[in-house]
Amino acid sequence: METDPLAGVTVFVTAARARTFTQAAAQLGLTKSAVGKAVARLEERLGFKLFHRTTRVTTLTTDGEAYLVACTAAIAEIRAAQSALGANPQRLSGRLHIDMPVAFGRRVLLPVLMEIARPHPDLGLTLTFTDATSDLLQDGVDLAIRFGALPDSSDLVARHLVTQQRIICAAPAYLSAYGTPQTLAEVHGHRCIVGTLQGPPLVWWVNGGITQRDEQRFTPPATHRLSDGEAMVTAAVGGLGLAQLPISLVREQINDGRLIQVLPSCSGAGVEVHAVWPRQSHLNPRLRYVIDRLLEHAAQGRLD
């Protein structure tokens, strides 16, 4: 029979905070002997000592201090989950680290996340903006927003948020100087703005094949390589060349004429946007709340 991993944890945490088994016993309604036996069984199961015990004082070992930190965090998460899943959820608290692409994060997600966090003043957000793909587990990221196909991983959970249309565009000044391409083949004679190996894609995905829904890779000239989408938008508006970008990043510039869409017949290919998080954090109430709200906003078209 598998041992209960929580057996003795409450007794250990109470004893660690009380600093004597006598006070811990009084707080728990147990005898001092029962507290001592519960701690001894826990130490035997763990394989290391939790306390230095003398007749007058009880202090934590180095391993005990580390285990107390882990247990305290786990108990806090359990209590938070009970509050969040109960009939009358309390205000969420604690910190959530969200990693997202630069341009999409600043232009689309940041206003939505501020709205999501506002009802919970005790909820702290750590927001990082990067187009490089970070390691969620290694970098301590609770939730990441990712564009494009996701690698297979048993350690991660993903939910689809929205599919963004990608369009090819350029500034009027660029098109005036270099002409407007009428076919993909003509793009090879143009200056183009692409991403980098660790950032936005180096290739374009365009419509092609038998039907308009067929997608194919197209490798444009890599005249300018930029590491984030925000910089690519700025470069395109500045007339450095043609760029393919998600519509949400350039809708404003298209509408006010700073950018002009070209090759519209090739621009229907979409890119999927996912929320991704470590599987071990699946029941974190802060995480669950933010993901649920993001899905609601996505369904309302707020992330398009």
N, C-alpha and C positions, 0 to 999 in steps of 0.2 A: 504493500500500500504506500502510495506516494506521501511524503511528509508535507504537512501544511507549511508553506514558506513563511507564513505570518505568525506561526506559533511562537509565543514569547516576545514578539517585537514590541507590543504595547508595554509589557512589563519592563523590558530593557530601556525603552525611551523614558518611561516614568522614573526608573532608577537612575538613569544618567542625568536627568534634570534635577532630581531631588538630592543627588550626591550621597545618599545613604539608603540602604535597603529598608531601614526602619521607617523613614518618612515615605518611601515608595509604597511600603506595605499599608501604611495608614491611608494614603491617597487611593489605593486600589481596593481597599477592604479585604486584604489578604494578610496572612501571617508573614513575618520576616523570613521564616523558613521556606514558605511557598515561593516567595520572590527569589530567594537564593537558588532554589531548585530549578525554577523556570529559566533563570539566567544561565545556570550550569548546563541545562539541556540545550539551550540555544548555542552556547559556546562549543559544545560537543558536536552539534550539527554543522556549525560553521567551520570548525577546525582551527579556531584561534581564540585567544583570550580577549574579552571585552573590557574587563576591569582589573585594576590593581586594588586588592582588598586588604585592609588592615582592621584592627579592632576599633579604630576611631574614624577612619576616613575611607571613602571609596572614590577612586579616580579612574578615568577612562585610559585605556591603552591607546597607542597610536592607531591600531586597527579599530578599536572601539570608537574613537573620534570619527574616523572615516565612515564607519557603519552607521553612526548616529546621524550624520549628514544625509546619507542615503535614505534611512528610515524616515527621518523627519520630512524629507521631500515627498516620499511615497505617501505618507499619511496625509500630507497637505493636498496631494492630488486626489486621493480617495475622498476626502471631505469635500473638495471642490466639485468632484463628479457627482456626489450625492446631492449637493446643492443645485447643480445645473440640471440634473435629471429629475429632481423632485417636483412635486406639484407646484411649489412656489419658489422658483429659482432665485437665488440671491444675486447681487451684483458680482460680476466676475472680477477677479483680481489676479495679479501676477504679471508675467511678461511673456510676450510672444514674438519670436524672431521670424520675420517674413522677408524672403529674398525674391527680387523680381527684376525683369528687364528694365533698362534705364528709361527709355522713352515711354513705353507702355505703362511702366510703373508710375512715372511722374505725371503723365497726362491723363491716364484713365483710372488707374488703381488708387492712387493717393487720395483723390477726393472721396472715393467710395469707402476706403478704409477709415478715413477720418469720420465719416458718417456712421460707420459700423461701430467704432470705438467710443463715440460720444456718450452713449447711454451708460457706459461703464467707466467712470473716472478712475477706478483702481486698476484698470487694465492698461498695462504699459506695452507699447509697441517698439520693437527694434526693427527698423526698415533699412534694408540694404539694396542698392540699385546697381546691378551689374549684368552685362550680357554674356559674361563667362559662365560656364556651367559649374556651379559649386557642388561639393560633396556635402549633402545635407547632414549626414551623421557626423562626419569629421568636423564640419564648420559650425555645428550646433544650430542648424536652421530648423525651425519648427514647421515652416510652410514655404514652399517655393512655387512661383508661377513660371511655367515653362512654355516656350513656343516650340512647335514641331513635334516630330516623332520622339517617343520616349524609349530609352533602353529597357530591356526586360530586367526586372529586379524583384526578388522576393522580399526585399527589405523596405520597399516603398509602396505607397497607395496613391492612386491618381484618380481625379475626377475631371471630366471634360467641362470646361466653362463656356467656351465660345469658339467658333471658327471664323477667323478674320480673312477677308478677301485681300489678296496681295495685288498691288497695281504697279505698273511701270510708269515713271514720271520724270520730268525734268523741268528746269526753270525756263521761262520764255527767252531769256538772254542766251541760254545754251542752245536752244532749238533754232534761234535766229542765226547764231554763228555757225552751227554744225549741221543744221537741217533736221527734219523729223523722220525717223526710220519708219518705213512702211511694212517691213517684214523683219522677222528675227534674224535672218541672214545679214541684213543691213546693220544690225547692232554691232557686228564684228568690226565695223569701220568707225565705231563711236568710242567716246570716253565714258567709262562707267564707274560707278561707286558701289563697292561690295564690302562684305564683312571680312572677318579674319577667322583663323582656325578655332580660336577660343571664344569668338563673339558671334555676331550675326552671320548668316550663311554667305559663302563665297559664290554659290550658284543660285540661279533663279529657278523657280518652279512655274511652268507656263502651261496653258492649255495647248493640247495638240493631239494627234492621233485621229481616230475615227470619229469620236464625238467630242463635244465641247467639255465633257466631264473628264476626259482623259488628261492626265498630267504627265509632263516629262521634264527632265532636268535640262537646263540650258546654262552653259558656262559663258558668261559675258567677259569682255576684256576687263582685267582687274587693274584698271588705271589707278584707282585710289582705293586703299584698303583701310577701313575704319573699324574700330573695336566696339562701338555701341550705336544703337539705332538713333539716338538723339543727335549724335554727330553726323550721321548719314543724312538725316533730314536737313540739318544746317548746311551741309555741303551741297546737297541737291538744290536747295533754295539759292545758294550762292553761285550756281551755274557751273559746278565742277563736272557734271555729267549726268547720265541716266542712272536711275536707281530703282530697285524694286523694294517696296516697303508695304507693311500692313496698312490698310485704309485708315485705321484709327489714328495713326501717327501723322498722316498727311491730309486728312479731311479738311482741316481748317485752311491749309495752304492751297489745296485744290479749289476750295470755294472762293477764296479771295484772289485767285489768279497768280499767286507766287509760284505755283507748280502747275504743270499741265500734264494730264494723263496721255500717254502714247501707247500704241499697240493694244487698244482695249480688247481686241479679240483674243489676246494671249493672257489677259490679266484676271481670268476668273478663278485661277487656282487658289484654294484657300489654305491657311495654315491653322492648325488646331492649337488652342491654348488650354493648358491643364493646370489644375492645382495639384501639387505633389507634396506628400509628407511622409515621414518615417512611420512604418507600420506600428512600431512600439508606442507611438503617440496618438493612436487612433481614438482613444477615449478621453483624451485631454479636453476638458470642457471648454477652455479658452479656444482651442483649435477647432473643436466641433462648432462652436458658435460662429467663428469667423468664416469657416467653410460654408456653413448653411446660409449665412447672409450673402456671401459671394455668389452662391448658386442662385439665390433669389434675385440679386441684381442682374446676373447674367440672363435669367429668364425674362427680365423686364427690358432687356436691350441696353442696359447701362454699360456693358463692357464691349459693345460693338465698336 
